[in-house]
Amino acid sequence: MNKYDWMLKKIASQNFNINIQKICKIAGFDEIIKIDKFYGNKKVSKKVPRWKLIGSHTARRTFITLSAQRNVPHSLIMQVTGIKSVKTLQGYIKFDKERLNKSIIDAWS
């Protein structure tokens, strides 16, 4: 970030997705995932490596979830991501059950 004086150049989301998939492939995200798609009432399944499923939306959701887990105020997350409503933001935040249970136990212990 210092190299670019904290001013990253903008790239098209299509290019971002291609580049993030290359990085994930190199990083070894090669677990095979079964994908089910429905065309009307017909179910079509295929298997793809995990790196092919990662894109800008994955990065956005991960950033939002990790920020919320680190108690970053929702207003700041919304400002950084450009999200206008809390309801939209809450749709992005996904806590795993283990972390959720631990948080509740810690709060009430």
Residue, then its C-alpha position, 0 to 999 in steps of 0.5 A: m500500500n505504501k508503494y502506491d501511497w495508499m491510492l490503489k488504481k481502480i480495475a474492472s470487476q471482471n479483471f479483479n475476478i480473473n486476478i483473484q481466481k489466479i491468486c486463489k489457484i496459486a494459493g492452493f484453493d483446489e478442493i473440489i466443490k459440487i455445484d447444483k443449478f436448477y433450470g426450471n425443475k431440472k437439477v444439473s450438478k457439476k464439480v469445480p475447484r474452489w478457486k473458480l468460485i471466488g470473486s469480488h463478491t466473496a472478497r466483499r462478504t469476507f471483508i464485511t464479516l471479518s470486520a464485524q467480528r473484530n467489532v468495527p462499527h457498522s457505520l464504518i463498514m458501510q462507509v468503506t463498502g458504500i453500503k447505504s442501509v443497515k439491512t443490506l449490511q446485515g445480509y452480508i454478515k455471516f457468523d459461524k455457529e461456533r463463534l456465535n455460541k462463544s460470543i453469547i456464552d462470553a457475554w452471559s458468563 
